[in-house]
Every structure is written in structure tokens, then in C-alpha cells.
Amino acid sequence: MSTHSDSQRAWIRETAVFLTSQMFTLFGSSLVQYAILWYITLETKSGLMVTISAISGFLPAFILSPFAGVWADRYDRKKLIILSDIGIAAATLVLAFFLMAGFEALWLMFVLSAVRSVGSGIQTPAVNALLPQLVPQEKLTRVNGINYSLQSGLMLVAPVASGALMSMTSLQNLLFIDIVTAGVAVAILMLFLHVKPHKKALQKQESGYFEDLKLGFTYIRQHRFILHFFVFYAIIMFLIAPSAFLTPLQVTRTFSGTYWHLTVIEVVFFVGMLAGGGIMAAWGGMKNRIHTIALSGGIIGFGTLALGVVPTFWGYALFLALIGVSIPAYNTPSMVLIQETVEENYMGRVFGVMSMLSSAMMPLGMMFFGPVSDRISIEWIMIVTGALVVLLSACMILDRILVAAGNPKVPAASSQDESVAVAAESQDGGSESEER
């Protein structure tokens, strides 16, 4: 009994240490993210400059994510997270010194956004793949729910704190806050997180780097659940772009919105996400995770559709909060399903591709729906995209491969996973042996 309780205390302690370090990283990064965006917006008042800033913030992560997934599978994930934090902090420090010296060129902001995007691209697959090393499988849903609540709480506080700090101090001083929070996060990981590298990281890497990348794509292609799920995931990410990016513009056009209105919709959305994460941590979702994903996706689609027809601002805010509540209920079981079904040696590469999809499909959706919103009312865009998300969510229930994977009776490391890994490796074994 004492051994069991000691083991339980150990994983809880390690998980708490890890999530604490991530909160420091996220808070500092969010402060700088908002500060740079607002600095460029206020200094230039140019949509083009804001667009360039956005592209520099997501494009490097999109390009790097599959490669970062390979690193997360080949090397110690804890060290990858630490090194990416140090790299981001070093780039931020350089920009702070440039600003202190009087150099305020916009290209410096774009370079910093790109470097931070590179760091995020490296970190995201490593973070998602490290969590199952710390948390027992049956606790993954609750821990991911708690993590979403913590992140949502910080995302609620960060824009307020960033705006307040920008009004009281200079941008370079705010950059130093980010450097300090990154230093605290790194110190916590180095001093208090005791997690052994996963098995593949301890082995001699006999295959080539690009061979590992190819094996990762082969694994995804042959793993029927992952392939089906990623198809649904990518399309839904594309379709929810209007509700993610066009709501401020819609509020401005439809309700003659002011800064107060825009603040309200940001707050209610993140409060909804905070509540949704708490609900998932306490509830855990339905027995079949796909049912939870499909239900929450249907609610997101219904809420989006409602944004196109609701006649009052407070009704609009209510449905936006409903969407916020549903997002953790969609993302948490999605994350847990991948953590449960993917073989550990392929976890980083699968999360790398997932990160690539999430960093690409929503911006692509915005590139499509943004110009369309100047020709067609945003209300109609919300109605059509919301209805399509509801339809896709219903189709997930009809996909027998997805439903079977979501069933709790399916073992975490199923024979299908092992056969997929073996097939992937054997398919490319010839080229690997030639390379050696």
C-alpha cells in the first residue's frame, strides 16, 4: 500500500513540477506575443505589417513541426524543452539590447517572432510527448483538462497584464520579464523534474534522420485511426477559422462594437475555456472518447452557426462562451487518444504532424474566409461553416475506425500499433540497411 501511495505521490509531484514550468513559459511568451502585436499595430496602423507579423509567427513552426517531431523521438524531450526555452530567451535578450540601444526597426520584431515560432515548433511535440511519460494512462484526461484550465486562465490574464505593463513601461522592459520567466521555467525543469529519457533516446540512432522522418509519415499513413482522425481534424481546423479570427470584425460591423465590446468577447471566450478545462478535469468525458469529441465538435458548430443569427450582443457573447467551454472538451480527449494509441517511439513525430496541421489549417482558413468576408456577410460565413462542423462531427460517429479507437476496451498499446510500427520499419528496412 505504501509503495502504491509513494508511486502516486511521485507522478503527481513530477506532473505538478512540469506544468508549473510550462505556466511560467506560457505567461512570459503570451506577454511578449501581445506586446509585439500591439506595438506593431499602434506604430504602423498597417494591416500588411500585422499580417507579416502573423506569418512570421506561425510559418516557421509549420515548416519545422515534422522535423521537431523526429527530434522529440530521437532525443531527450526534457532537454529539448530546456534548450528551446534558452534559445527563445537568448533571442529576446538580443532584441531587448537592440531596443535599449535605440534600434527599433520593425524587421527586428519580425525576426523575434520567427525565432519564437521556431522555439515553439520544437517545444510543442516534445511537451505533448513528454506528458505520457509522467502521467499514468488512466489519468491523462484529467491532467490534460487541468492543463487546459491553467492555460486558459493565463490566456485570460496575459492580454490584460500585457496592456497594463505596456502603458506603464517600455517594450524592452517587458521583454526582460519574459527572459526572467523563461529562466525560472528552465531552473524548475533542471532542478526539480526527474524524468528518464524515453527508450529510443537512450539507444544508438542507427537510422538516418530523414529515414526517421519518412518512417513517421509511413506510420501515420498505415495507422488507420490516426490517418482518419487527422483528416477530420484538418478540415475542422479550417472551418473554425471564422469563429476564431472574424468575431472582432463581426462585432464591430453588426453591433457597432467598441474596445469594450471586443474586450468582453475575449474575456467570455477564455472564461468559457477555463470552465471547459475544469469540467473535463472533473468529469473526464464519455466512456468512448470519440463520442466526447463528436459531441463537443457539434456544440462548437452549433455555437458558430448561432453567431450568425443571434440578434443581440449579449446573446452573441453567450454563444461565444459556449464555444469556449467546448474547445477543451474537444482537444483534451483528442490529445489523450493520441497519447494512448501511438507507440512511444513515434509519439513526437505524430504530435509534430498534428502541430503542423493546427498551425497551418486555421491560417489557411483565415486567408480564404478573410477576403470572402469583404464580399459576403460574416453572418452567412458563420452559418455555413457552423453547419459543416456539425455535419462533420456527426460523421465522426459513423466512422467505425474512429469509434473503435475511442472505445476504452481497446488496449493502449494495441497489436495494431505494433504491427503498424513493424510494417513501417520493414517497408524501409532495405534502404536503411543500404545506408548503413
N, C-alpha and C positions, 0 to 999 in steps of 0.2 A: 504493500500500500504506500509506504513512504517513498519507494522508488518511483512509483507512478506519479505521486504528487510532486516529487522533485523534478521529474521529467516535464510535467505540465508547467511548473513554475519556470523552468528553463526556457521553453519555447515562447511562453508569454513574455518573459523578460527580453529575450532576443528580438522578438517581433516589436515590442514597445520601443526598444532602442533604435531599431531600423526605421520605424515610422516617425519617430521623433527627429531623426536626422533628415528624413525626407521633408518634414514640415519646415525645418529651417531653410532647406534648399528652395522649396517651392515659394516660401514667403519672400525671400530675397529676390528670386527670379521674377516673381509677379510684380514686385515694386518697380524693378527696372523695366520690365516689359511695358507697364502702363506709363511710366515716366518718359521713356523714349518715344512711345506712340504720341503722347500728348505734347511733348516737346516739338516733334516734327510737325504735328498738326497746327500748333499755335504759331510756330515760327514761319511756316511756309503757306499755311491755309490752302495747300495744293493736294487735290485728290491723287495726282500722279505720284507725288512724293510719298503719300501714305500707302499707296499701292506697292511702290518699290520696297518700302519698309516691310510690308506684309509678306511680299515674295521672298525677301532676304531672310525673313524669319521662319518660313516653312520649307522653302525649296531645298536647302542643304540637308535638313532632316529627312525629307522624302528620298533624296538620292542616296543618303548614307544608310538608311534603316536596314536594308537587306544585308549589307556588309557588317553593320554593327551587330546584327543577329548572329553572324558567324563568330565574331569576337566573343559574344556572350556565351557561345557554346564551346569555344576553344580555350578561353582564359578564365581566370578567377573573377567572378562577377562583382564581388566586393571591391576588388582593386580597380576594375573598370569604372565603377561608380565614383570612387575616390579620385581617380585620375581625370575624369571628365569634369568633376566639380573644381578641381585645381586649375584645369585649363580654362574653364569659363571665368573663374575668379581672376586669373592672370590677365586675360583679355580685358576684363572690366577694369582692372587696375591700370592697364596701359591707357585706356580711354580716359580714365579719371585724371591721369597725369597730363594728357594732351589738353583736356579742358582747363585744368589749372594753369597751363602754360598759355592759354588764350586761343588755342586752335579749336574751332567749333564747326568745322566743315561737316556737312550732312553725311558725306561718304563714310566718315568715322562711325556714325550711328548705324549705317547700313552694314559696315564690316562687323561691328559688335553684335548686331542682330544675327548675322550669318554665323559667327563663331558660336554664339549661344545656341543657335539651331543645331550646329554640329554636335555640341556637347549634349543637347537634349536627345538627338538622334542616337548617340552612343549609349546614353544612360537608360532610355526607356525600355529597350528589350532586356537589358541587364537587370533592371529593377523588377520587371514583371516576372522574369525567370528566377530571380533570387527568392522571391516570396515563398514559393512552394518548398524551398529548401528549409525554411524556418518554421512554416505552419503545417500542422497535421492536415491531411486532405479533408477530413470532415469539418474542419474549422475555417476552411478557405473562404466560404461565402460570407461568414460573419466578419472575418478580418478585412476582406475586400470592401464590405459595406461600411465598416468603421473608417477605413482609409478614404472612401469616397466622402463620408461626412466631414472628416478632418480637412480634406482638400477643398470641399465646398465652403466650409467655414472660412478658410484662408482666402479663397477667391472672393468671398463676400467682404472681408476686411481689407484686402490688398488695394483695390482701387480707391477706397476712402482714405487709407493711410498714405498712399502714393500722392493723391491730390493734396492732402493736408501738408505733407512734407515738401512737395514742390512749391507750395505757396509760402513756406517758411524758410526754405534753404535752397541751395543751388543743386543742379543736377549732379555735379561731381560728388557732393557730399552724400547724396542718395546712393550713388554707385559704391561708396565706401561701406554703406550699410549692407549692401549685397555681398561685398567681399567678406565682411565680418560674419554674416550668417552662413556663407559657404565654408568659412574656416571652422565655425562651430560644428557644422554638419560633418565635415571631414574628421574633426577631432573625435566626435561621437563614434563614427564608424571605426576609426583606427583603435580607439582605446576601449570601447565597450561592446562592440559587436564581434562575437566569437562564432564564426561560421566557417566550416571547412570548404575548400573549393569542391565543386561537383566532380564526379568521377572522370569525365572526359578532360577536364582541365589539368588533372594530375597525370594523365597519360602523355606519352610522347606522341606528337601530332605527325602521323605517318602520311596522311593525305595532304595534298596541296590546298592552299587557301581557296582558290576558285573551285577546286573539286568539292570542298565542303559546302560552298555556296550552291553549287549545282545539286548536290545531294539534298540540300534543304528544299529546293524547289521541287525536286523529284518526290520527296517525302510528302509535301503538301499536295502535289498533283495526284498521288496514289492514295492518300488518306481521304476517303470519301467524305467523312464528316467535315474535316477542315476545309476541303475544297467547296462543298456546298455552303457551309456557313460563311466563308469569305465572299462568295458571290452575293448572298443576301446582304451581308454587312456592307460591302462596297456600294451596292445600289441604294440602300437606305441612307448611308452617309451622304451620298449625292443628293438625295431627295430632301433631307432635313436642312440643307444649306439655307433655304429661305428663312426658316424659323430661327436659325442660328445667327444670320447676318442681316436680314432685312427688317427685323422688328423695329429698330430705332427709326428707320426711314418710314415704315408704315405708320407708326405712332405720330411722327411729325406731319405726315400728309393727311391722315384720317382724323386725328384728334387734335390737330394744331399743337403738337407736342412742344413742350419747353424742356429745359435742362431738368426740371423737377420730374416731369413725366418719364424722361429717359433714365433718371436715377431710380425711380420706382420700379420700372420693369427689370432693371439689372438686379435690384435687391430682391424682388419677389422670386425671380428665377433661381438665384443662388440659395435663398432660403428654402425653396422647394427642393433643390438638390441636397441641401443639408438634411432636410427631413427625410428624403428618399433614402439616403445612405443610412440614417438611423433606423428606418423601417426595415431595410434589408439586413442590418446587423442584428436586429431583434427577431425578425420573422424567418429569414433565411430563404424565402421563396417557396414555390410549389415543389413537390417531390421530383417532378420532371422539370429540369432547368429550361428546356426549350419552351415549355408552357409558360413559364415566367417571362422569358424573353419575348415570346409572341404576344402575351397579354400587355406587357409594358410597351412594346412597339405599337400595338393597336391603340393604346391610350395616347402615345405620342402623336400618332397620325390623327386621331380624333381631335386632340387639342390643337394641332396645327390647322386642321380644317375649320375648327371653331374660330381661330384667329381671323379667318376670312369672312365670318358672318356676324360675329358679336358686335352689337351696336354701341356699347358704352366702354369707356376706358377701363373702369374697374372690372368689368366682365372680362375684358382683354387681359388684364393683369392676372385675374384668377386662372384663366386657361394657360397662361404662360407659367404660372406657378405649378399647375398640374403637369405640364411637360417637364418642368424641373424635377418634380418628385419621381417621374417615371424613368428619367435617364439613369440613375443608379440601379433601378430595378432591371434595366436593360443591360447595362455594362457589367454589373457585378457577376451575374450568372454566366455571361459571355466569357469573361475573364477566367472564372473558375472552371468552366467546361474545358477551355484550352489547357489550363494548368493540370486538370485531371486526366485528360485523354492523350496529351502529347508526351512522347518519350522524353525524358530529361535531357538527353544529349541533343535533341532537336528543338528544345524549348525556346532558346534565344533566337534561332532562325525563324521560327513560326511567329513569334512576337515581333520580330523585325519586319516581316512582311505585313503583319497586322498594323504596325505603326506606320508603314509606308502607305497603306490604304487609307488610314484615318487622316494622315497629313496631306493626302492628295485629293481624295474624293470631295471633301467639303469645299476646298478652294476651287476645284473644277466646277462644282455646283454653283458656287458664287460667280465664277467667270461666265457661266451660262445664264443664271437667273438674274444677275445684276443688270446687264444690258436689257434683258427681257422686261424687267420691272419699269423701264422707261417707256415701254410701248403697251404693256398690259398691266392692269391694276394689280397691286400686290395681293389684294384680297383674292383674286382668282388664282394667283400662283399658290397661295396658301391652301385654298380649297382643293386644287388638283393634286398638289404634292401630298397633302394630308391624306386624301382618299387613296392614293397609290401606296403610301406607307401602311395604311390599314389593310389593303389588299395583300401586300407582300407579307405582312405579319400573319395573316390568315393562311397564306401559302406555306409558311414555315410549319404550321401544324399538320399540313398534308404531306410534308416531306418525311417519309418513313425513316430515312437515314438520320436526319436531324433528331427526330423524336426518339429513335433508338439510342442515340448517343446521350440524350438528355435524361434517359431513364436511370435512376440510381442503382438499378440491379446490374448495370454494365460495369465491369471492373475498371479501376482507374488505369491500370496498365494492361489493356486487353491484348488478346492474341492478335487482333487485327493490327494494333500499333506495332507489335513486334514484327509481324510479317511485312508491314509497310517498310519498316526500317531495314529489315533484311533485304527486301526487294530493291530498295533504293540503293543500298550499298553494293548488292550483287550486280545490278544493272551497270554500275560504273566501275566495278572492280577491275575490269580489263584495262581501262585507261589508267587507273590508279597504279596497277602493277607495272605498266609500261613506264609511268612517270618515275617510279622508284628504280 
